Amino acid sequence: MTLLCVPLVGRTVEEMKIDAAAAAAAGGDLVEIRLDYIEGFRPREDLPRLLHSCPLPVLVTYRPNWEGGRYDGDDATRFETLCLAMELGVDYVDIELKVADKFVDFLSGNKPDKCKLIVSSHNYESTPSCEELANLVARIQEVGADIVKVATTATDIIDVSRMFQVMVHCQVPMIGLVMSERGLMSRVLSPKFGGYLTFGILDATKTSASGQPTLEELLDVYNIRCIGPDTKVLGLIANPVKQSKSPILHNKCLQSVGYNAVYLPLLADDLARFLDTYSSPDFSGFSCSLPFKVDAVHCCHEHDAVAKSIGAINTIVRKSDGKLVGYNTDYIGAISAIEDGIGGFSNLNRFPFNSYLGVMHKYHMIYVRQVWGQRMLLCHHCLAGLLLL
C-alpha cells in the first residue's frame, strides 16, 4: 500500500506539533518533519520535543540549500542531527545522493534496524530519459538505500510516463515523483505504479515542493486508497485545466457506481503526443477541452456521426483494440440549456430569439440540428443567436 506522507513545514516546533496532529486527524500515514524550515533550530532541544508523542510515524529531512532546501550549514552538523533523530527512534531518514556515501561512512554501521534510509535525488529543471533515470536508481541502490527516492520536474505531461516506466521495474521500494502541475499525475497514480509513498499537504500554504495536492484531495477527490495496478485512468485534457471542477464531479460518480477508475486534470501541451505516449489500455478515456477540441478530430481513428458533423470532439474513448473513438456531447448540453431557458416547446414562439446571446467556448460547433420541428444553428466560436429557418 502506498503511504500518504504529510510534509511539515512550520517555522516553529509548536506549529509542527499542531500540524502533525492535524495530519493524523485528516488520515495521513506518516509525517515528514522538514528540520530546515524551523527558524533557529536547536537539534538537542527541539528534536525530542518534536518527536515526543507524535501521533504518526516520522520521516526526518534536513534538506540543504544546494538540493532545494533551506539549510545552509555544514554537512557534519547535519549528519549529527540525522544520527540523533535515528537514536530517538524515527522511522525514516532522508539523505541526498550527493553525500549519501559520506553519511553512510559517518554512521559506521550504527543505523538502527527500525530506521529506513531514504536516499534521494532531486532535479528541479527536467525529467531525464528512462535510461538516465534507471542509472540514477542503480546508483542510489549502490550506496545502501533502503528506499530509493527520485523527484524530477515535468516540462511536459509526457515526462511523467518515464518515471512510471522506471517505477514499475524497480526491484526495491521506490518513491518516484514528478514536480510541477504537469506532474500531478505522478503523485495521484503512485499506488498504481508501485510507489512507496506520495505526499499530500495540509493546505496550499504548507507546500514543500511544486505540484503537491492536498491530503484532502488525495483522499476525498481522487479516492487514492482505492487506486491500484488495475485502476483505469480517465481525465480532462486541457490547457489550462486547474480551474476545472470535473475531477470532483466525475470521481464522485465513479465511486457511486463502483467503477475502478480515477479521473484526473491533465495539463497537456500537445494532444497527439499525449495520446501517443499514454497509449496503454489502462488510459481508457478522456474528456477534451480547450484548446484541443478541434485537434481531437485528427487524433481519433473513428468519429461519432455528430462529432464528425460538428468538427469538434469533447470525449475520447479508447477501444480494446487501441483505437480512439471521438464523440461530441457539447451540443446536447447547449440544446438542453436553451430548452430549459425558454421553458420548453410551448414557449418557443414567445422566446425573444433576436435578443438571445449565449457565449460558448471558442472552437465550438457548426451544427444544424432539427429541434422541436425547428432548425437550430449553433455557430462557430459562440452561440450568436437562434435563427428560425
SEZARO-975905 format. One record per residue (C-alpha): residue number from 1; chain; x, y, z. Coordinates in Angstrom, 2 decimals, padded with zeros to 5 digits, m for minus. Example, Ala and Ser with C-alpha at 12.3 -4.5 7.8 and 13.67 -1.06 7.14 Angstrom:
2
ATOM 1 A 012.30 m004.50 007.80
ATOM 2 A 013.67 m001.06 007.14
END
This chain:
389
ATOM 1 A 000.00 000.00 000.00
ATOM 2 A 001.30 003.44 m000.91
ATOM 3 A 001.68 005.58 002.20
ATOM 4 A 000.36 009.13 002.44
ATOM 5 A 003.05 011.40 003.84
ATOM 6 A 002.26 014.91 005.07
ATOM 7 A 005.21 017.35 004.95
ATOM 8 A 005.51 019.59 008.00
ATOM 9 A 006.99 022.96 007.10
ATOM 10 A 006.17 025.06 010.15
ATOM 11 A 008.57 027.77 011.33
ATOM 12 A 008.41 026.61 014.95
ATOM 13 A 008.32 023.35 016.88
ATOM 14 A 004.88 024.15 018.25
ATOM 15 A 003.48 024.80 014.77
ATOM 16 A 004.85 021.47 013.57
ATOM 17 A 003.32 019.62 016.52
ATOM 18 A m000.06 021.16 015.76
ATOM 19 A 000.25 020.20 012.09
ATOM 20 A 001.30 016.65 012.99
ATOM 21 A m001.92 016.24 014.96
ATOM 22 A m003.88 017.69 012.05
ATOM 23 A m002.20 015.25 009.65
ATOM 24 A m003.22 012.30 011.81
ATOM 25 A m006.78 013.57 012.11
ATOM 26 A m007.00 014.05 008.32
ATOM 27 A m005.93 010.48 007.54
ATOM 28 A m002.20 010.73 006.88
ATOM 29 A 000.04 007.68 007.37
ATOM 30 A 003.23 009.50 008.35
ATOM 31 A 004.71 012.97 008.54
ATOM 32 A 007.89 014.36 007.07
ATOM 33 A 009.50 016.77 009.51
ATOM 34 A 011.45 019.32 007.50
ATOM 35 A 014.01 020.46 010.04
ATOM 36 A 015.42 023.01 007.58
ATOM 37 A 012.19 025.02 007.83
ATOM 38 A 012.44 025.60 011.59
ATOM 39 A 013.82 029.02 012.46
ATOM 40 A 016.65 028.91 014.98
ATOM 41 A 016.57 025.11 015.08
ATOM 42 A 018.41 023.58 018.07
ATOM 43 A 018.80 019.83 017.48
ATOM 44 A 019.22 018.51 021.03
ATOM 45 A 016.42 020.65 022.41
ATOM 46 A 013.94 020.69 019.53
ATOM 47 A 014.15 017.14 018.17
ATOM 48 A 012.96 015.44 021.39
ATOM 49 A 010.09 017.92 021.60
ATOM 50 A 009.12 017.27 018.01
ATOM 51 A 009.16 013.52 018.36
ATOM 52 A 007.57 013.21 021.79
ATOM 53 A 004.01 011.93 021.45
ATOM 54 A 003.98 012.44 017.67
ATOM 55 A 000.77 010.66 016.57
ATOM 56 A 002.26 009.29 013.33
ATOM 57 A 005.48 007.62 012.15
ATOM 58 A 008.15 010.16 011.28
ATOM 59 A 010.42 010.82 008.32
ATOM 60 A 013.13 013.35 009.14
ATOM 61 A 014.58 015.50 006.37
ATOM 62 A 017.21 018.22 006.82
ATOM 63 A 017.48 019.44 003.25
ATOM 64 A 020.46 021.64 002.27
ATOM 65 A 020.01 024.65 000.02
ATOM 66 A 022.03 023.03 m002.75
ATOM 67 A 019.30 020.38 m003.04
ATOM 68 A 016.35 022.76 m002.85
ATOM 69 A 016.12 023.02 000.94
ATOM 70 A 016.81 025.82 003.42
ATOM 71 A 019.74 024.53 005.46
ATOM 72 A 022.94 026.48 004.69
ATOM 73 A 025.31 024.98 007.26
ATOM 74 A 027.97 022.28 007.05
ATOM 75 A 027.32 018.59 006.45
ATOM 76 A 028.91 017.42 009.71
ATOM 77 A 026.32 019.26 011.80
ATOM 78 A 023.54 017.98 009.60
ATOM 79 A 024.79 014.39 009.77
ATOM 80 A 024.97 014.58 013.57
ATOM 81 A 021.38 015.80 013.67
ATOM 82 A 020.15 012.97 011.45
ATOM 83 A 022.01 010.44 013.61
ATOM 84 A 020.36 011.93 016.69
ATOM 85 A 016.97 011.51 015.02
ATOM 86 A 017.77 007.84 014.45
ATOM 87 A 018.77 007.42 018.09
ATOM 88 A 015.48 009.00 019.15
ATOM 89 A 013.56 006.38 017.19
ATOM 90 A 012.40 007.98 013.93
ATOM 91 A 011.15 005.62 011.27
ATOM 92 A 012.85 007.15 008.24
ATOM 93 A 015.74 009.50 007.49
ATOM 94 A 016.25 011.16 004.11
ATOM 95 A 019.76 011.87 002.81
ATOM 96 A 020.74 013.26 m000.59
ATOM 97 A 022.58 011.06 m003.09
ATOM 98 A 025.39 013.59 m003.46
ATOM 99 A 026.53 012.98 000.13
ATOM 100 A 024.96 009.57 000.82
ATOM 101 A 028.28 007.71 000.77
ATOM 102 A 029.74 010.17 003.27
ATOM 103 A 026.69 009.82 005.51
ATOM 104 A 026.86 006.02 005.40
ATOM 105 A 030.52 006.22 006.43
ATOM 106 A 029.54 008.66 009.19
ATOM 107 A 027.04 006.12 010.52
ATOM 108 A 029.78 003.47 010.77
ATOM 109 A 027.19 000.71 010.69
ATOM 110 A 025.23 002.11 013.63
ATOM 111 A 021.92 002.70 011.87
ATOM 112 A 019.07 001.27 013.97
ATOM 113 A 017.20 m001.60 012.29
ATOM 114 A 013.92 000.22 012.81
ATOM 115 A 015.03 003.24 010.78
ATOM 116 A 014.86 003.08 006.97
ATOM 117 A 017.34 005.15 004.98
ATOM 118 A 015.82 007.05 002.06
ATOM 119 A 018.44 008.20 m000.41
ATOM 120 A 017.06 010.95 m002.62
ATOM 121 A 017.82 012.83 m005.81
ATOM 122 A 016.01 015.98 m006.93
ATOM 123 A 016.03 017.53 m010.38
ATOM 124 A 014.28 020.91 m010.40
ATOM 125 A 014.69 021.54 m014.13
ATOM 126 A 013.63 018.46 m016.10
ATOM 127 A 012.95 014.73 m016.21
ATOM 128 A 015.80 012.69 m017.74
ATOM 129 A 015.41 009.81 m020.16
ATOM 130 A 014.34 006.36 m018.97
ATOM 131 A 017.92 005.14 m019.30
ATOM 132 A 019.26 008.02 m017.22
ATOM 133 A 016.58 007.50 m014.58
ATOM 134 A 017.33 003.78 m014.40
ATOM 135 A 021.04 004.50 m013.97
ATOM 136 A 020.21 007.01 m011.24
ATOM 137 A 018.13 004.42 m009.40
ATOM 138 A 021.01 001.94 m009.64
ATOM 139 A 023.44 004.49 m008.18
ATOM 140 A 021.08 005.15 m005.28
ATOM 141 A 020.76 001.44 m004.59
ATOM 142 A 024.53 001.01 m004.62
ATOM 143 A 025.09 003.43 m001.73
ATOM 144 A 022.91 001.32 000.57
ATOM 145 A 019.46 002.89 000.34
ATOM 146 A 016.57 001.04 001.92
ATOM 147 A 014.23 003.19 m000.17
ATOM 148 A 015.02 005.00 m003.43
ATOM 149 A 013.59 008.48 m003.94
ATOM 150 A 013.76 010.27 m007.29
ATOM 151 A 011.98 013.58 m007.82
ATOM 152 A 012.15 015.32 m011.18
ATOM 153 A 010.31 018.19 m012.87
ATOM 154 A 007.79 017.95 m015.69
ATOM 155 A 008.11 020.45 m018.52
ATOM 156 A 005.51 018.40 m020.38
ATOM 157 A 002.99 015.91 m019.02
ATOM 158 A 004.56 013.15 m021.13
ATOM 159 A 007.64 013.38 m018.87
ATOM 160 A 005.67 011.53 m016.19
ATOM 161 A 005.50 008.40 m018.34
ATOM 162 A 009.26 007.91 m018.00
ATOM 163 A 009.02 007.94 m014.22
ATOM 164 A 006.21 005.38 m014.36
ATOM 165 A 008.30 003.07 m016.56
ATOM 166 A 011.20 003.16 m014.12
ATOM 167 A 008.99 002.68 m011.06
ATOM 168 A 007.31 m000.48 m012.30
ATOM 169 A 010.69 m002.11 m012.97
ATOM 170 A 012.42 m001.05 m009.76
ATOM 171 A 013.38 m004.00 m007.56
ATOM 172 A 013.50 m002.05 m004.29
ATOM 173 A 010.94 000.26 m002.65
ATOM 174 A 010.83 003.48 m004.64
ATOM 175 A 009.36 006.94 m004.29
ATOM 176 A 009.03 008.37 m007.80
ATOM 177 A 007.52 011.84 m008.12
ATOM 178 A 007.43 014.46 m010.86
ATOM 179 A 007.08 018.04 m009.68
ATOM 180 A 005.01 020.91 m011.18
ATOM 181 A 001.34 020.99 m012.16
ATOM 182 A 002.11 018.88 m015.23
ATOM 183 A 003.44 016.20 m012.89
ATOM 184 A 000.34 015.87 m010.69
ATOM 185 A m000.48 012.51 m012.27
ATOM 186 A 002.70 011.03 m010.77
ATOM 187 A 001.51 011.88 m007.27
ATOM 188 A m002.06 010.63 m007.60
ATOM 189 A m001.19 007.46 m009.53
ATOM 190 A 001.69 006.46 m007.25
ATOM 191 A m000.30 003.44 m005.93
ATOM 192 A m000.95 002.22 m009.47
ATOM 193 A 002.74 002.12 m010.32
ATOM 194 A 004.03 000.78 m007.01
ATOM 195 A 005.22 003.97 m005.32
ATOM 196 A 006.25 003.57 m001.70
ATOM 197 A 004.70 006.87 m000.66
ATOM 198 A 003.28 010.09 m002.03
ATOM 199 A 002.96 013.49 m000.43
ATOM 200 A m000.22 015.33 000.49
ATOM 201 A m000.11 018.77 002.08
ATOM 202 A m002.47 020.08 004.74
ATOM 203 A m003.30 023.17 002.70
ATOM 204 A m001.89 025.30 m000.11
ATOM 205 A 000.20 027.39 002.29
ATOM 206 A 002.11 024.37 003.60
ATOM 207 A 003.76 023.03 000.44
ATOM 208 A 007.30 021.68 000.35
ATOM 209 A 007.53 021.08 m003.42
ATOM 210 A 005.80 022.20 m006.60
ATOM 211 A 002.62 020.42 m007.63
ATOM 212 A 001.73 018.77 m004.33
ATOM 213 A m002.01 018.07 m003.90
ATOM 214 A m003.65 018.38 m000.52
ATOM 215 A m004.23 015.31 001.61
ATOM 216 A m007.95 016.05 001.41
ATOM 217 A m007.82 015.98 m002.40
ATOM 218 A m005.94 012.69 m002.45
ATOM 219 A m008.42 011.05 m000.09
ATOM 220 A m011.75 012.69 m000.93
ATOM 221 A m011.45 013.71 m004.58
ATOM 222 A m009.16 011.04 m006.04
ATOM 223 A m010.06 008.27 m003.58
ATOM 224 A m006.38 007.28 m003.55
ATOM 225 A m006.87 004.42 m001.07
ATOM 226 A m008.73 002.55 m003.81
ATOM 227 A m006.20 003.12 m006.59
ATOM 228 A m004.22 000.04 m007.55
ATOM 229 A m002.50 m001.65 m010.51
ATOM 230 A m005.82 m002.39 m012.23
ATOM 231 A m007.29 001.09 m011.83
ATOM 232 A m008.30 002.73 m015.11
ATOM 233 A m007.14 006.27 m015.77
ATOM 234 A m009.56 008.88 m017.09
ATOM 235 A m009.22 012.61 m017.18
ATOM 236 A m009.77 016.05 m018.62
ATOM 237 A m007.14 017.05 m021.18
ATOM 238 A m006.98 020.83 m021.35
ATOM 239 A m004.74 023.86 m021.03
ATOM 240 A m005.43 025.47 m018.62
ATOM 241 A m007.11 022.79 m016.51
ATOM 242 A m006.53 023.70 m012.86
ATOM 243 A m009.78 025.63 m012.59
ATOM 244 A m011.96 022.69 m013.66
ATOM 245 A m014.36 021.07 m011.21
ATOM 246 A m014.67 017.98 m013.42
ATOM 247 A m012.46 015.75 m011.22
ATOM 248 A m014.73 016.39 m008.23
ATOM 249 A m017.87 015.52 m010.19
ATOM 250 A m016.56 012.57 m012.17
ATOM 251 A m014.73 010.87 m009.32
ATOM 252 A m017.85 011.00 m007.17
ATOM 253 A m019.80 009.41 m009.99
ATOM 254 A m017.16 006.69 m010.46
ATOM 255 A m017.21 005.94 m006.74
ATOM 256 A m021.01 005.82 m006.61
ATOM 257 A m021.20 003.15 m009.31
ATOM 258 A m018.20 001.21 m008.01
ATOM 259 A m016.13 001.57 m011.17
ATOM 260 A m012.39 001.10 m010.57
ATOM 261 A m011.11 004.28 m012.20
ATOM 262 A m009.78 007.71 m011.29
ATOM 263 A m010.43 010.96 m013.17
ATOM 264 A m007.56 013.47 m013.31
ATOM 265 A m006.92 017.01 m014.51
ATOM 266 A m004.37 016.57 m017.31
ATOM 267 A m002.44 019.72 m018.22
ATOM 268 A m001.19 018.95 m021.72
ATOM 269 A 000.61 020.94 m024.38
ATOM 270 A 000.18 018.64 m027.39
ATOM 271 A m002.85 016.36 m027.63
ATOM 272 A m001.41 013.95 m030.21
ATOM 273 A 001.79 013.49 m028.23
ATOM 274 A m000.18 012.90 m025.04
ATOM 275 A m002.38 010.23 m026.64
ATOM 276 A 000.59 008.52 m028.29
ATOM 277 A 002.54 008.46 m025.01
ATOM 278 A m000.28 007.21 m022.80
ATOM 279 A m001.46 004.51 m025.21
ATOM 280 A m001.93 001.74 m022.65
ATOM 281 A m005.47 000.30 m022.43
ATOM 282 A m005.49 001.43 m018.79
ATOM 283 A m005.65 005.04 m020.04
ATOM 284 A m009.08 004.31 m021.33
ATOM 285 A m010.91 007.58 m021.89
ATOM 286 A m010.71 011.34 m021.72
ATOM 287 A m012.73 014.48 m021.73
ATOM 288 A m011.24 017.01 m024.13
ATOM 289 A m011.50 020.76 m023.65
ATOM 290 A m009.81 023.94 m024.83
ATOM 291 A m007.69 024.22 m026.88
ATOM 292 A m007.83 020.63 m028.13
ATOM 293 A m011.41 020.00 m029.30
ATOM 294 A m010.65 020.51 m032.98
ATOM 295 A m007.26 018.79 m032.76
ATOM 296 A m009.01 015.76 m031.30
ATOM 297 A m010.81 015.15 m034.60
ATOM 298 A m007.46 014.42 m036.26
ATOM 299 A m006.24 012.28 m033.33
ATOM 300 A m009.16 009.84 m033.30
ATOM 301 A m009.38 006.81 m035.57
ATOM 302 A m013.18 006.81 m035.59
ATOM 303 A m015.80 009.51 m035.06
ATOM 304 A m019.38 009.60 m033.91
ATOM 305 A m021.58 010.99 m036.72
ATOM 306 A m022.48 014.07 m034.71
ATOM 307 A m018.85 014.80 m033.82
ATOM 308 A m017.90 014.47 m037.47
ATOM 309 A m020.61 016.94 m038.50
ATOM 310 A m019.64 019.43 m035.80
ATOM 311 A m015.92 019.11 m036.44
ATOM 312 A m015.02 019.07 m032.76
ATOM 313 A m014.67 016.39 m030.09
ATOM 314 A m015.04 016.60 m026.34
ATOM 315 A m015.00 012.89 m025.43
ATOM 316 A m012.40 010.28 m026.43
ATOM 317 A m012.80 006.57 m025.73
ATOM 318 A m010.03 004.02 m026.23
ATOM 319 A m011.40 000.72 m027.53
ATOM 320 A m009.94 m002.67 m026.60
ATOM 321 A m008.01 m002.73 m029.88
ATOM 322 A m006.36 000.57 m029.01
ATOM 323 A m008.30 002.67 m031.49
ATOM 324 A m009.61 006.04 m030.31
ATOM 325 A m013.25 006.96 m030.91
ATOM 326 A m014.33 010.59 m030.69
ATOM 327 A m017.71 011.91 m029.60
ATOM 328 A m019.28 015.31 m029.10
ATOM 329 A m021.76 015.75 m026.26
ATOM 330 A m021.45 019.55 m026.04
ATOM 331 A m024.38 020.14 m028.34
ATOM 332 A m026.67 018.15 m026.06
ATOM 333 A m025.79 020.41 m023.17
ATOM 334 A m026.25 023.52 m025.30
ATOM 335 A m029.66 022.46 m026.60
ATOM 336 A m030.81 021.34 m023.14
ATOM 337 A m029.79 024.68 m021.66
ATOM 338 A m031.74 026.56 m024.31
ATOM 339 A m034.77 024.35 m023.84
ATOM 340 A m034.64 024.85 m020.08
ATOM 341 A m034.22 028.58 m020.58
ATOM 342 A m037.29 029.01 m022.75
ATOM 343 A m039.41 026.59 m020.77
ATOM 344 A m039.88 024.02 m023.50
ATOM 345 A m041.73 023.81 m026.80
ATOM 346 A m044.89 025.58 m025.63
ATOM 347 A m042.95 028.80 m025.08
ATOM 348 A m040.96 028.61 m028.31
ATOM 349 A m042.89 031.34 m030.13
ATOM 350 A m042.76 033.72 m027.16
ATOM 351 A m038.95 033.47 m026.79
ATOM 352 A m037.11 036.67 m027.89
ATOM 353 A m034.66 034.94 m030.21
ATOM 354 A m033.27 038.14 m031.67
ATOM 355 A m032.11 039.31 m028.24
ATOM 356 A m030.62 035.96 m027.24
ATOM 357 A m026.81 035.85 m026.90
ATOM 358 A m025.16 032.92 m025.17
ATOM 359 A m021.39 032.82 m025.40
ATOM 360 A m019.88 029.33 m025.67
ATOM 361 A m016.33 028.01 m025.95
ATOM 362 A m014.11 029.11 m028.81
ATOM 363 A m013.84 026.35 m031.43
ATOM 364 A m017.35 025.24 m030.56
ATOM 365 A m019.67 023.80 m033.13
ATOM 366 A m021.06 024.45 m036.53
ATOM 367 A m024.07 022.23 m036.50
ATOM 368 A m027.59 022.45 m037.87
ATOM 369 A m029.95 020.21 m035.98
ATOM 370 A m033.69 019.64 m036.08
ATOM 371 A m035.15 020.52 m032.65
ATOM 372 A m038.89 020.70 m031.91
ATOM 373 A m039.52 020.76 m035.65
ATOM 374 A m037.33 023.91 m035.99
ATOM 375 A m033.74 024.29 m037.15
ATOM 376 A m031.21 025.43 m034.63
ATOM 377 A m027.93 026.90 m035.77
ATOM 378 A m025.04 026.51 m033.35
ATOM 379 A m022.42 028.88 m034.64
ATOM 380 A m018.62 028.69 m034.68
ATOM 381 A m016.94 030.49 m031.74
ATOM 382 A m020.20 031.31 m029.96
ATOM 383 A m023.92 030.78 m029.88
ATOM 384 A m024.63 034.10 m031.54
ATOM 385 A m028.39 033.63 m031.61
ATOM 386 A m031.21 031.31 m032.52
ATOM 387 A m032.29 031.62 m036.12
ATOM 388 A m035.57 030.04 m037.12
ATOM 389 A m035.05 028.90 m040.68
END
